[in-house]
Amino acid sequence: MMLFTRYLFRSFLLFCALSSLTYAQVSELSATVDKNPVLADESITLSVVASGDTSRDAFDPTALNADFIVGRTSVSSQTQMINFDTTRTTVWTTTLIPRKPGRFIIPAFTVEGKSSVPINMMVLPVSARQGTEGRDVYVTTSVDTKETYLQQQIRYTVKLFLARDLQRGSLSAPTLIDGEIRQIGKDAEYNDIVDGKRYRIIERTFAVIPQKSGTFTIQGPVFEGEVVQDRQQSFGFFNRSKAISRVGPPQEVTVKPIPQNYSGTWLPSDYVELHEEWQPDAKQFKVGEPITRTLTLTAVGVDEAQLPNINSQYPDSVKVYPNQANTTTIEKDKTLIAQRTETIAIIPSQAGEITFAEVKVPWFNIVSGQVEYATLAKRTVTIMPSLGDSITPNPPPTQTSEQATNPSTPLAITEPNATATVQVASGTQWWSWSSWVLLFLWIVTVIGWVVHVNLSSRSVRQSSPVTGAALPEIKAWKALQSSVGTQDCNMIMSALTVWLNALTGQTGQALPQLQRRLQNEQLNHEINQLYAVKFRVGDNQWQNDNFMTVMTLIRQQKKASQKSNEKLAPLYQS
């Protein structure tokens, strides 16, 4: 019975404790800061304490954004029971960094009907402290220019000074409305003595590129970390650390607009260069052989997205296949260097002299404040005929009607030695029998050779040219069909050149000469598609079905034309 009574009493106490906990409300709300006044680059720890039961999300610090940089807010809760009296406390802790020196008011906060008392804050400028005495951690900022042009790079340098050992920390980037910011280079770390105090200095450089004209403020970066306190307060192997926050001072800059006398893509820089390379690097080229021209535009102090297209012009006597441009931005000596590379494949189609026009890219010199031009001088090259055009086959020797009827006639004009022999014979009055025999045999040999040549030339004239060229054309056609299946542009163009030579009865002609000979628009279109795929112009997809359809049509038309000429040929034979 006694045990049962004791059990009921404990249950009653627990019920009373839970009831008081459930129905507890906020009885008091207070707000405090850890320091006042404070320097402009130092952080403030704001603590808001609510006595009673409340939600962890009841505190809203957005009212502080106008005058302070608001950091992360941490929440902690504690419950105590003393003499059956249960109390619960909720604490919100927020880090604040003043945006500028001056007097500010941290407003009253309200949680479940209870309000805190406003706090008057005094924010002193950093210059109010004499030197750096007593400052273990602080941040400085600087810019290389206070006035700049639109989209011109500003070099922004941040230095973090540490007089204590750093356990952990992070440094954010500066911020600028309507501006692009990126870190350039790696952090530099070194030691220095400032006002008699030794500091470990971490230096970081940013490139700030404003995107609008006007007067703007670059807000300084925020450092958050933990530093080791005095070692005398340490316990054994464990060091006590202290959380700190520092902000760099703001920098005000004036951004000038684009000058009214400037036309073209806006490119502000202190140095711009335009360079070209030719492969092969020569002054003479051949018809049909590809030439690669590489244009490179380099600008200092800008991003690759600011580089304009390189406007290069080409004559009608060449075919041009530009490749996709490549852009990149590198960092050197804490400065951005942007490059744009354009590669163009050029195919000469006519022999003669070709002049490539001058190439000019406008840019604005921020040092002199003048518009300048990066220029490539015009270039004149000589296009030589292809091997097939330069070699003209010698016509076969023909014989006159007198030579055909009198085989002995060529003895005096075909062989000079024979003429000399006859002249010697007329001057000499005596001959040996052996000499007469040799002369007779030599004459018979020459007559036999002349008769053989005459018969061979007649058989060649009587044979059909279509029949003689049919077998090589068929082989070339089959080779072209096989190459199309490989989808190899080089192999297809080589097989196409061989087949067109066989089809037209030519030898060693280059592809451009065959195009001019045939004058076929469909053929030219398909060859241009091949060139485009070969030099990767855009996303061209080569259709081999269309290609073979056009080639088959050209072959049928040529065959029909040859058969028509074959039927008419006997009308003109003698």
Backbone torsions as a table, in degrees:
resi	resn	phi	psi	omega
1	MET	NA	-39.3	-179.8
2	MET	-67.0	-36.4	178.2
3	LEU	-68.2	-38.1	-180.0
4	PHE	-65.6	-38.5	179.1
5	THR	-66.3	-41.3	178.7
6	ARG	-64.3	-36.8	179.1
7	TYR	-66.0	-41.8	178.5
8	LEU	-65.3	-36.4	-179.6
9	PHE	-66.4	-43.5	178.5
10	ARG	-65.3	-38.6	178.3
11	SER	-64.0	-38.5	178.3
12	PHE	-64.3	-40.7	178.3
13	LEU	-63.5	-41.8	179.7
14	LEU	-66.2	-38.9	178.5
15	PHE	-63.9	-40.7	178.5
16	CYS	-65.7	-38.1	-179.6
17	ALA	-66.8	-43.7	179.6
18	LEU	-67.1	-35.4	179.5
19	SER	-66.4	-41.2	178.9
20	SER	-68.5	-32.8	178.7
21	LEU	-70.2	-38.7	-176.4
22	THR	-69.3	-39.9	-174.3
23	TYR	-97.4	12.5	179.0
24	ALA	-72.8	142.5	177.3
25	GLN	-124.1	167.8	178.9
26	VAL	-68.0	121.1	-179.6
27	SER	-101.7	-19.6	-177.4
28	GLU	-158.0	145.5	177.4
29	LEU	-135.4	126.0	-179.2
30	SER	-132.4	153.3	178.1
31	ALA	-134.3	134.0	-179.2
32	THR	-139.6	158.7	174.2
33	VAL	-121.5	156.2	-176.5
34	ASP	-82.9	-16.6	179.7
35	LYS	-154.3	143.3	178.2
36	ASN	-167.0	115.4	7.8
37	PRO	-77.0	176.1	-176.7
38	VAL	-143.0	150.8	175.3
39	LEU	-76.2	156.7	-173.4
40	ALA	-64.3	-25.9	-178.1
41	ASP	-100.3	7.7	-179.3
42	GLU	-101.0	159.2	179.8
43	SER	-96.7	156.4	177.5
44	ILE	-119.9	138.4	174.9
45	THR	-102.4	113.2	178.8
46	LEU	-97.5	126.9	179.2
47	SER	-118.2	124.1	176.9
48	VAL	-115.3	120.6	-174.7
49	VAL	-115.5	127.7	176.7
50	ALA	-115.0	124.3	178.0
51	SER	-94.6	116.7	-178.0
52	GLY	125.1	177.9	-177.5
53	ASP	-85.4	128.1	179.5
54	THR	-154.4	167.6	179.0
55	SER	-75.3	148.2	178.8
56	ARG	-70.1	-18.8	-179.3
57	ASP	-99.5	16.0	-175.7
58	ALA	-74.4	-20.3	-176.8
59	PHE	-91.1	132.8	-179.3
60	ASP	-127.1	110.6	-176.5
61	PRO	-92.8	10.4	-174.7
62	THR	-61.6	-22.5	179.6
63	ALA	-67.0	-13.6	-177.8
64	LEU	-90.0	-8.7	-173.2
65	ASN	-64.1	-24.6	-176.5
66	ALA	-68.1	-36.7	-174.0
67	ASP	-112.7	-12.6	-174.3
68	PHE	-135.2	153.8	166.6
69	ILE	-87.3	116.3	-173.2
70	VAL	-93.6	121.5	178.2
71	GLY	-87.6	-161.8	-179.6
72	ARG	-73.3	149.0	179.0
73	THR	-110.7	126.1	175.9
74	SER	-105.0	148.4	-177.0
75	VAL	-124.6	134.0	175.1
76	SER	-133.9	147.6	180.0
77	SER	-129.4	148.1	-179.2
78	GLN	-142.7	135.5	179.1
79	THR	-122.7	132.3	-179.9
80	GLN	-129.6	146.8	175.6
81	MET	-131.6	116.0	-179.7
82	ILE	-129.4	118.1	179.8
83	ASN	52.7	50.6	178.3
84	PHE	65.1	11.0	178.6
85	ASP	-104.8	112.1	-176.2
86	THR	-99.8	128.4	176.5
87	THR	-124.8	145.5	178.6
88	ARG	-129.6	137.2	-177.5
89	THR	-128.1	133.7	175.7
90	THR	-118.0	129.7	-176.3
91	VAL	-122.0	124.8	172.5
92	TRP	-105.2	128.1	-178.8
93	THR	-119.9	123.2	-177.0
94	THR	-129.4	139.6	176.7
95	THR	-94.5	127.6	179.7
96	LEU	-119.0	141.0	175.4
97	ILE	-125.8	123.1	-179.2
98	PRO	-63.3	142.5	178.0
99	ARG	-79.8	-27.5	-178.9
100	LYS	-163.2	162.1	177.5
101	PRO	-67.3	156.9	177.8
102	GLY	140.9	-172.0	177.5
103	ARG	-102.6	132.2	-178.4
104	PHE	-137.0	160.0	179.1
105	ILE	-121.0	123.2	170.4
106	ILE	-81.9	115.6	-171.6
107	PRO	-68.5	168.8	176.6
108	ALA	-74.1	143.2	177.7
109	PHE	-108.2	146.3	-178.4
110	THR	-124.0	127.7	177.3
111	VAL	-133.1	115.1	177.7
112	GLU	50.4	48.8	174.5
113	GLY	84.6	-7.9	178.3
114	LYS	-104.3	138.5	-176.9
115	SER	-121.7	150.5	176.5
116	SER	-91.9	173.2	179.2
117	VAL	-91.8	134.0	176.7
118	PRO	-60.2	154.3	-178.4
119	ILE	-120.8	126.5	174.3
120	ASN	-85.5	122.0	-177.6
121	MET	-110.7	139.9	173.8
122	MET	-113.5	117.7	179.3
123	VAL	-108.8	115.8	-177.5
124	LEU	-93.9	146.5	173.6
125	PRO	-66.5	156.8	-178.5
126	VAL	-62.7	-32.1	-179.5
127	SER	-67.9	-11.6	-179.7
128	ALA	-69.3	-24.0	177.6
129	ARG	-87.5	137.0	-179.3
130	GLN	-73.5	110.7	178.2
131	GLY	63.5	-149.8	-180.0
132	THR	-115.5	17.8	-177.8
133	GLU	-61.6	130.2	178.2
134	GLY	83.3	-5.1	-179.6
135	ARG	-95.0	110.9	-178.8
136	ASP	-86.8	-28.6	-178.4
137	VAL	-139.6	128.8	173.5
138	TYR	-158.2	164.6	-175.0
139	VAL	-125.8	138.2	174.3
140	THR	-121.7	153.8	177.4
141	THR	-134.5	155.2	177.7
142	SER	-156.6	155.0	176.0
143	VAL	-126.1	153.1	-178.3
144	ASP	-80.5	-14.1	177.9
145	THR	-154.6	144.5	177.5
146	LYS	-94.7	-19.0	177.3
147	GLU	-122.7	134.7	-176.8
148	THR	-148.2	168.3	175.6
149	TYR	-97.8	161.8	178.8
150	LEU	-55.9	131.3	178.1
151	GLN	65.8	17.4	173.7
152	GLN	-89.6	142.3	-178.3
153	GLN	-71.0	134.9	170.8
154	ILE	-110.8	126.4	177.8
155	ARG	-87.5	115.8	-174.2
156	TYR	-112.7	121.9	-174.9
157	THR	-114.5	131.3	177.5
158	VAL	-117.0	134.9	176.5
159	LYS	-125.9	126.9	176.6
160	LEU	-104.5	119.0	-178.3
161	PHE	-100.3	125.4	-178.9
162	LEU	-126.4	119.2	175.1
163	ALA	-101.5	-4.0	177.8
164	ARG	-123.2	162.6	178.5
165	ASP	-69.6	136.0	-178.1
166	LEU	-100.8	124.2	176.8
167	GLN	-84.2	-45.4	177.2
168	ARG	-158.0	157.9	-180.0
169	GLY	-178.7	163.9	178.1
170	SER	-144.4	144.9	-179.5
171	LEU	-123.3	119.1	-179.0
172	SER	-80.6	171.4	177.1
173	ALA	-86.7	154.3	173.9
174	PRO	-66.9	165.7	-178.4
175	THR	-126.9	144.3	177.1
176	LEU	-146.4	125.3	175.9
177	ILE	-67.0	133.4	-179.1
178	ASP	58.7	49.0	177.5
179	GLY	-151.3	154.6	176.2
180	GLU	-106.9	134.4	-177.1
181	ILE	-130.6	132.0	176.9
182	ARG	-146.5	144.9	178.2
183	GLN	-75.9	139.5	176.4
184	ILE	-120.6	133.0	-179.9
185	GLY	76.0	-178.7	178.5
186	LYS	-100.9	162.9	178.9
187	ASP	-65.5	140.6	174.2
188	ALA	-104.1	137.0	-178.2
189	GLU	-129.9	129.9	-179.1
190	TYR	-158.5	172.3	179.6
191	ASN	-112.7	147.8	179.3
192	ASP	-155.3	159.3	178.3
193	ILE	-109.5	121.4	-179.4
194	VAL	-121.3	120.1	-179.0
195	ASP	51.6	43.0	176.0
196	GLY	78.5	5.9	-178.5
197	LYS	-118.0	136.5	-177.4
198	ARG	-86.5	130.6	-178.7
199	TYR	-126.6	146.8	165.6
200	ARG	-94.3	124.6	-172.8
201	ILE	-115.4	128.8	174.4
202	ILE	-112.5	119.8	-175.5
203	GLU	-112.3	132.8	-179.9
204	ARG	-132.9	139.2	-176.5
205	THR	-117.0	138.2	178.5
206	PHE	-123.3	151.8	170.7
207	ALA	-104.8	120.5	179.8
208	VAL	-109.8	123.3	-178.1
209	ILE	-120.7	102.9	179.8
210	PRO	-71.4	142.4	-178.1
211	GLN	-108.7	0.8	176.6
212	LYS	-139.6	152.7	177.3
213	SER	-89.2	154.5	-178.3
214	GLY	134.5	-166.9	178.1
215	THR	-106.3	125.6	-175.2
216	PHE	-132.6	160.7	177.6
217	THR	-116.9	123.8	175.0
218	ILE	-88.1	111.5	-179.9
219	GLN	-73.0	136.2	-176.0
220	GLY	-68.5	158.5	178.1
221	PRO	-73.7	159.0	-179.2
222	VAL	-111.1	129.6	175.0
223	PHE	-106.0	129.7	175.5
224	GLU	-128.7	129.8	-178.9
225	GLY	-167.2	-173.0	177.3
226	GLU	-129.2	130.3	178.4
227	VAL	-115.7	153.2	-179.2
228	VAL	-77.9	132.7	176.9
229	GLN	-79.3	-175.5	-179.0
230	ASP	-56.6	135.8	-177.4
231	ARG	-67.2	-18.5	178.2
232	GLN	-67.3	-22.2	179.5
233	GLN	-94.5	6.5	-179.7
234	SER	-80.1	158.7	-179.7
235	PHE	-120.8	107.8	178.1
236	GLY	62.1	-125.9	-179.2
237	PHE	-88.2	-0.2	-175.6
238	PHE	-103.2	130.0	177.9
239	ASN	-101.0	137.9	176.8
240	ARG	-81.1	134.2	-179.2
241	SER	-114.9	160.9	-178.6
242	LYS	-131.9	130.3	178.4
243	ALA	-79.9	132.7	-179.7
244	ILE	-135.5	158.1	174.7
245	SER	-140.1	137.6	177.8
246	ARG	-137.1	150.6	178.8
247	VAL	-127.5	141.4	177.6
248	GLY	-76.7	149.8	-179.9
249	PRO	-66.5	147.2	179.2
250	PRO	-72.5	157.6	178.3
251	GLN	-126.8	128.3	179.8
252	GLU	-99.5	131.8	-178.5
253	VAL	-131.0	152.6	176.8
254	THR	-111.8	125.6	-177.3
255	VAL	-107.8	119.0	-179.4
256	LYS	-83.7	147.4	178.5
257	PRO	-78.2	176.2	177.3
258	ILE	-69.2	131.1	177.7
259	PRO	-58.8	147.5	-177.3
260	GLN	-68.6	-27.1	-178.0
261	ASN	-83.4	5.1	-178.5
262	TYR	-96.1	135.5	177.0
263	SER	-129.8	149.3	-178.2
264	GLY	102.2	-173.6	179.2
265	THR	-68.3	129.1	-175.8
266	TRP	-70.0	121.9	-178.0
267	LEU	-139.5	87.7	178.1
268	PRO	-86.0	130.2	-178.1
269	SER	-164.4	165.8	172.6
270	ASP	-101.3	-3.9	175.5
271	TYR	-161.4	128.8	176.3
272	VAL	-135.3	136.8	-178.9
273	GLU	-134.0	141.9	176.4
274	LEU	-121.2	123.8	-174.5
275	HIS	-129.3	149.9	178.3
276	GLU	-134.4	152.6	175.1
277	GLU	-135.3	142.3	178.9
278	TRP	-118.4	134.7	174.9
279	GLN	-129.3	114.0	-1.2
280	PRO	-76.3	154.0	-178.6
281	ASP	-87.6	90.0	-177.3
282	ALA	-147.3	171.1	177.2
283	LYS	-104.8	-6.5	177.7
284	GLN	-126.9	133.7	178.1
285	PHE	-132.0	169.8	-179.2
286	LYS	-112.5	152.6	177.9
287	VAL	-62.7	132.7	177.0
288	GLY	88.5	-14.5	179.5
289	GLU	-87.7	131.0	-176.6
290	PRO	-71.5	144.2	175.7
291	ILE	-120.8	134.3	179.1
292	THR	-107.9	122.3	177.2
293	ARG	-113.7	125.4	-179.1
294	THR	-114.7	120.0	178.4
295	LEU	-108.0	130.9	-178.0
296	THR	-126.7	122.3	177.3
297	LEU	-108.0	123.6	-178.5
298	THR	-121.1	132.3	179.3
299	ALA	-137.0	140.7	-177.7
300	VAL	-100.0	135.7	174.1
301	GLY	84.0	18.0	178.2
302	VAL	-134.8	167.2	176.4
303	ASP	-93.7	157.6	-176.9
304	GLU	-60.6	-28.0	-179.6
305	ALA	-68.1	-17.2	-178.6
306	GLN	-87.4	-10.0	-177.2
307	LEU	-74.4	133.9	-179.7
308	PRO	-83.2	169.4	172.0
309	ASN	-69.2	146.6	177.8
310	ILE	-90.3	112.1	-175.2
311	ASN	-88.5	96.0	178.0
312	SER	-109.1	135.6	-177.4
313	GLN	-107.0	148.7	-176.7
314	TYR	-136.1	146.7	-179.4
315	PRO	-71.3	166.5	-178.6
316	ASP	-72.4	-15.2	-176.5
317	SER	-81.7	4.3	176.5
318	VAL	-129.5	153.6	172.8
319	LYS	-102.4	135.5	-172.7
320	VAL	-118.0	131.9	178.4
321	TYR	-130.4	91.7	-178.9
322	PRO	-76.7	141.0	175.2
323	ASN	-90.3	168.3	178.7
324	GLN	-68.4	134.6	-177.0
325	ALA	-70.4	148.0	175.9
326	ASN	-112.6	131.6	178.4
327	THR	-124.3	148.1	179.2
328	THR	-155.0	157.5	176.3
329	THR	-129.7	125.7	177.8
330	ILE	-116.9	165.6	-179.5
331	GLU	-119.4	128.1	179.5
332	LYS	-146.4	128.0	-179.0
333	ASP	53.0	43.9	177.3
334	LYS	59.6	33.0	179.1
335	THR	-137.0	140.9	176.2
336	LEU	-78.3	137.5	175.4
337	ILE	-129.3	116.7	-177.2
338	ALA	-103.3	143.8	178.6
339	GLN	-135.8	142.4	174.0
340	ARG	-127.6	125.9	-177.8
341	THR	-119.2	125.9	177.2
342	GLU	-119.9	129.5	-179.6
343	THR	-114.4	127.1	-177.4
344	ILE	-123.6	128.5	173.0
345	ALA	-92.9	127.6	-175.8
346	ILE	-119.2	128.2	178.9
347	ILE	-117.7	107.4	176.0
348	PRO	-68.1	138.2	-180.0
349	SER	-116.6	-7.2	179.9
350	GLN	-138.3	145.3	177.2
351	ALA	-80.2	154.4	179.5
352	GLY	130.6	-169.9	178.1
353	GLU	-90.9	136.3	179.4
354	ILE	-125.1	134.6	177.6
355	THR	-113.6	120.9	175.3
356	PHE	-88.4	127.9	-172.2
357	ALA	-67.1	161.1	177.3
358	GLU	-65.3	142.8	178.7
359	VAL	-111.9	129.0	-177.8
360	LYS	-132.0	136.1	176.0
361	VAL	-126.2	116.8	179.3
362	PRO	-76.1	146.3	174.4
363	TRP	-152.5	160.2	-176.0
364	PHE	-106.6	120.0	179.5
365	ASN	-81.1	110.9	-177.1
366	ILE	-73.7	-15.1	178.5
367	VAL	-80.3	-49.5	-178.7
368	SER	-90.4	-16.1	-177.3
369	GLY	70.7	27.2	-177.6
370	GLN	-122.3	154.9	174.9
371	VAL	-81.9	128.1	178.9
372	GLU	-128.0	172.9	-176.4
373	TYR	-132.2	131.5	167.6
374	ALA	-86.6	123.3	-166.7
375	THR	-127.3	143.4	166.6
376	LEU	-116.0	124.1	-178.5
377	ALA	-66.6	154.2	178.2
378	LYS	-64.6	154.4	-174.5
379	ARG	-134.0	130.5	179.3
380	THR	-111.6	127.6	179.1
381	VAL	-127.1	162.0	179.4
382	THR	-109.1	127.9	177.9
383	ILE	-101.5	115.0	179.4
384	MET	-87.2	151.5	175.9
385	PRO	-62.0	156.0	176.4
386	SER	-71.1	171.6	-176.5
387	LEU	-61.2	-35.0	-179.9
388	GLY	-68.5	-31.4	179.0
389	ASP	-78.7	-31.5	-173.5
390	SER	-80.2	-21.1	-177.5
391	ILE	-102.3	118.1	177.5
392	THR	-108.7	116.9	-176.7
393	PRO	-65.0	140.5	178.9
394	ASN	-71.6	135.8	179.6
395	PRO	-68.1	147.0	-179.0
396	PRO	-67.3	150.8	-178.9
397	PRO	-65.0	136.7	179.4
398	THR	-111.9	159.2	-179.0
399	GLN	-122.4	142.7	178.1
400	THR	-79.6	169.7	179.8
401	SER	-65.9	-32.6	178.9
402	GLU	-65.7	-38.3	179.1
403	GLN	-67.6	-33.2	-178.9
404	ALA	-70.7	-37.4	-177.7
405	THR	-82.1	-28.6	-178.2
406	ASN	-123.0	92.4	-176.9
407	PRO	-62.5	-19.8	-178.4
408	SER	-79.0	-14.1	-178.1
409	THR	-60.3	-43.6	-177.7
410	PRO	-63.3	-8.3	-178.0
411	LEU	-63.6	-33.4	-176.3
412	ALA	-84.4	-23.7	-174.6
413	ILE	-112.4	-17.5	-177.1
414	THR	-86.0	-39.1	-177.7
415	GLU	-118.3	108.4	177.8
416	PRO	-61.5	-33.9	-179.2
417	ASN	-63.9	-32.1	179.0
418	ALA	-66.2	-41.2	178.2
419	THR	-61.1	-43.8	179.1
420	ALA	-62.5	-36.6	-178.5
421	THR	-67.2	-41.0	179.3
422	VAL	-64.9	-40.1	179.7
423	GLN	-63.8	-39.4	178.2
424	VAL	-65.8	-35.5	-179.8
425	ALA	-66.2	-38.2	179.7
426	SER	-69.0	-24.9	-179.7
427	GLY	-87.3	-13.5	-177.5
428	THR	-108.5	131.6	-174.2
429	GLN	-92.2	-11.3	179.8
430	TRP	-131.6	144.7	179.9
431	TRP	-134.4	146.4	175.6
432	SER	-84.0	158.5	179.1
433	TRP	-61.0	-37.1	-179.5
434	SER	-64.9	-35.9	178.8
435	SER	-66.3	-40.2	178.3
436	TRP	-64.6	-39.2	179.4
437	VAL	-64.3	-44.5	179.9
438	LEU	-64.1	-38.7	179.7
439	LEU	-64.9	-39.8	-179.5
440	PHE	-64.5	-44.6	179.0
441	LEU	-63.3	-37.3	-179.4
442	TRP	-66.7	-39.7	179.5
443	ILE	-64.9	-42.1	178.5
444	VAL	-61.8	-40.0	179.6
445	THR	-63.9	-43.6	-179.3
446	VAL	-65.8	-41.5	179.5
447	ILE	-62.5	-41.8	177.9
448	GLY	-62.1	-39.2	-179.7
449	TRP	-66.3	-40.4	-179.9
450	VAL	-65.2	-41.4	179.0
451	VAL	-63.5	-39.9	-179.8
452	HIS	-64.5	-43.6	179.4
453	VAL	-64.2	-41.0	-178.7
454	ASN	-63.7	-42.5	179.1
455	LEU	-67.2	-38.0	-179.3
456	SER	-66.3	-42.0	-179.1
457	SER	-65.6	-35.6	178.9
458	ARG	-67.4	-38.5	-179.7
459	SER	-68.0	-33.6	178.4
460	VAL	-68.0	-39.8	-179.1
461	ARG	-69.3	-31.3	-176.9
462	GLN	-81.6	-20.5	-178.5
463	SER	-77.8	151.0	-177.8
464	SER	-78.5	131.5	178.1
465	PRO	-68.1	-29.3	179.7
466	VAL	-66.9	-42.2	-179.0
467	THR	-64.0	-39.0	-178.6
468	GLY	-68.8	-29.9	-176.4
469	ALA	-97.1	-2.8	-173.4
470	ALA	-66.4	-44.4	-176.2
471	LEU	-63.4	-47.9	177.4
472	PRO	-61.8	-35.0	-179.7
473	GLU	-67.0	-38.4	179.6
474	ILE	-65.0	-43.2	178.4
475	LYS	-63.4	-42.4	179.0
476	ALA	-64.3	-36.9	178.9
477	TRP	-65.2	-43.5	177.9
478	LYS	-65.0	-36.7	177.8
479	ALA	-65.4	-36.8	177.7
480	LEU	-65.9	-43.0	178.9
481	GLN	-61.3	-40.2	179.1
482	SER	-66.5	-39.5	-178.8
483	SER	-67.9	-31.9	179.2
484	VAL	-63.0	-35.2	179.1
485	GLY	-66.9	-21.4	-179.6
486	THR	-81.0	-17.0	-177.8
487	GLN	60.3	21.0	177.7
488	ASP	-94.7	113.1	-175.5
489	CYS	-61.1	-42.4	-179.4
490	ASN	-62.0	-43.5	-179.6
491	MET	-67.4	-39.6	-179.4
492	ILE	-65.5	-44.1	-178.6
493	MET	-67.2	-36.5	177.2
494	SER	-66.1	-45.1	179.1
495	ALA	-66.8	-35.0	178.3
496	LEU	-64.7	-40.4	178.9
497	THR	-63.6	-43.2	179.2
498	VAL	-64.4	-42.8	-178.3
499	TRP	-67.4	-42.2	179.1
500	LEU	-65.0	-35.4	174.6
501	ASN	-61.9	-45.2	-179.9
502	ALA	-67.4	-37.2	-178.1
503	LEU	-67.8	-37.6	-177.8
504	THR	-94.4	0.7	179.1
505	GLY	73.6	24.4	-179.7
506	GLN	-101.9	169.6	179.0
507	THR	-136.7	122.8	174.1
508	GLY	73.3	16.6	178.6
509	GLN	-76.3	140.8	175.4
510	ALA	-79.3	164.0	-175.6
511	LEU	-61.0	-43.7	178.2
512	PRO	-60.5	-36.4	178.7
513	GLN	-68.3	-36.4	177.7
514	LEU	-67.8	-36.0	176.9
515	GLN	-63.5	-43.5	179.3
516	ARG	-66.6	-32.4	-179.6
517	ARG	-70.5	-41.5	-176.3
518	LEU	-81.2	-33.1	178.8
519	GLN	54.3	52.4	-178.2
520	ASN	-117.3	117.6	-176.7
521	GLU	-66.1	-37.9	179.9
522	GLN	-65.4	-39.3	177.1
523	LEU	-63.7	-45.0	179.7
524	ASN	-61.7	-39.4	179.5
525	HIS	-63.3	-45.2	-179.1
526	GLU	-66.3	-37.1	177.8
527	ILE	-66.7	-39.1	176.1
528	ASN	-62.4	-37.7	176.8
529	GLN	-64.3	-38.3	177.1
530	LEU	-63.1	-44.8	177.9
531	TYR	-61.1	-41.9	-179.1
532	ALA	-62.3	-41.6	177.7
533	VAL	-68.7	-38.7	-178.4
534	LYS	-62.6	-41.8	-177.8
535	PHE	-98.8	12.1	172.0
536	ARG	55.0	58.2	177.5
537	VAL	-90.3	109.0	179.1
538	GLY	65.2	-145.4	-178.7
539	ASP	-111.2	46.4	-177.7
540	ASN	-67.2	130.2	175.8
541	GLN	-110.3	117.2	-176.0
542	TRP	-80.0	130.2	179.4
543	GLN	-101.4	103.6	-177.1
544	ASN	-70.5	-25.0	178.1
545	ASP	-65.7	-44.4	177.3
546	ASN	-62.6	-39.9	-179.4
547	PHE	-60.7	-49.5	-177.2
548	MET	-69.4	-30.2	176.9
549	THR	-64.4	-44.3	179.5
550	VAL	-66.4	-44.0	-178.9
551	MET	-63.6	-39.1	178.5
552	THR	-63.9	-40.4	178.5
553	LEU	-64.1	-43.1	178.4
554	ILE	-62.9	-40.1	-179.3
555	ARG	-65.3	-42.7	179.3
556	GLN	-64.2	-42.0	179.3
557	GLN	-64.1	-41.7	-179.6
558	LYS	-67.0	-39.8	178.8
559	LYS	-64.2	-42.7	179.2
560	ALA	-62.7	-39.8	178.8
561	SER	-65.6	-39.1	179.8
562	GLN	-67.8	-38.2	178.3
563	LYS	-66.2	-37.2	178.2
564	SER	-64.0	-42.1	178.2
565	ASN	-66.5	-33.2	-179.2
566	GLU	-66.5	-37.9	179.3
567	LYS	-68.6	-32.2	-178.2
568	LEU	-83.7	-14.8	-173.6
569	ALA	-60.8	-41.7	-177.5
570	PRO	-62.2	-21.3	-179.0
571	LEU	-65.5	-22.8	-174.2
572	TYR	-108.1	6.8	179.0
573	GLN	-81.1	144.0	-178.7
574	SER	-92.1	NA	NA
